[in-house]
């Protein structure tokens, strides 16, 4: 059985925060899809609180779509150290990094949580705008690298 791509990454060697282009998949009809690892926190040392991560997911799902054309999905990592981003086309990591940084600046300026009702969200009580802003500031202050080993 082939290992999932992200399970092949040595999580003990990477240096967060970083943006990593994981792969480009070719569809049967000629479409291309790019998958990215948006790693905010150091694996096996840090982890998001669930309300803050959930809040960031809501805010970034909106703001990244304003900044990046062709966004398919933003999904939180189960390990709670970052997000997966899926986009149409063969997209460069630098463009994603720049769009992510602009989106996080919008998070810092957000005045209310996006999609924070029981109609819009399946766990609307577990959202933190304050926490989302704290993590946005944290990673922007550290700076995202395009090199996963921090060099």
C-alpha positions, -999 to 999 in steps of 0.1 A, spaced: 0 0 0 13 34 -10 18 58 19 -2 90 19 21 118 7 20 138 40 29 106 60 62 105 41 73 139 54 97 137 84 77 159 109 107 160 133 129 178 107 106 205 94 106 241 108 72 258 109 57 281 98 60 272 61 41 269 29 49 236 11 36 225 -23 29 189 -17 20 178 -52 2 185 -85 -23 159 -95 -33 154 -132 -70 147 -138 -82 123 -165 -96 153 -184 -64 173 -183 -72 193 -152 -44 200 -127 -49 203 -89 -23 216 -65 -22 206 -28 -4 227 -2 7 222 34 1 255 52 20 246 84 15 272 112 29 254 142 58 231 149 48 195 146 50 174 178 57 206 199 27 229 193 -9 225 185 -39 248 179 -67 250 204 -98 237 186 -118 270 189 -90 291 175 -83 266 147 -119 264 138 -122 302 138 -91 304 115 -107 279 92 -139 300 89 -119 332 83 -93 318 60 -118 298 39 -134 332 31 -103 355 29 -82 331 9 -109 329 -17 -107 367 -20 -69 365 -25 -64 334 -45 -82 324 -77 -91 287 -80 -93 277 -44 -111 244 -40 -108 237 -3 -91 246 29 -91 218 55 -76 217 90 -50 191 97 -60 165 122 -28 171 142 -39 207 146 -6 222 133 -19 237 101 -42 234 71 -43 217 37 -51 239 8 -63 225 -26 -64 246 -57 -72 243 -94 -41 244 -116 -3 242 -111 0 270 -86 33 283 -73 39 282 -35 51 318 -35 17 330 -47 0 309 -20 23 323 7 16 359 -4 -22 353 -5 -20 336 29 -2 365 44 -27 390 30 -55 368 43 -40 366 78 -38 404 78 -75 404 72 -79 381 101 -62 406 124 -86 432 112 -118 411 115 -145 425 137 -166 394 139 -165 357 132 -177 345 98 -204 318 97 -209 317 134 -245 305 137 -261 271 140 -275 275 105 -240 281 90 -218 258 111 -221 224 127 -202 233 158 -208 271 160 -202 273 198 -166 262 193 -152 293 175 -128 319 188 -121 351 169 -97 361 197 -78 329 193 -77 331 155 -62 366 157 -36 354 183 -24 327 160 -25 349 129 -3 374 147 20 347 159 27 332 125 29 366 107 55 377 133 75 345 127 72 347 90 63 319 66 91 302 48 90 284 14 117 261 27 103 234 51 137 231 68 138 268 76 170 275 57 
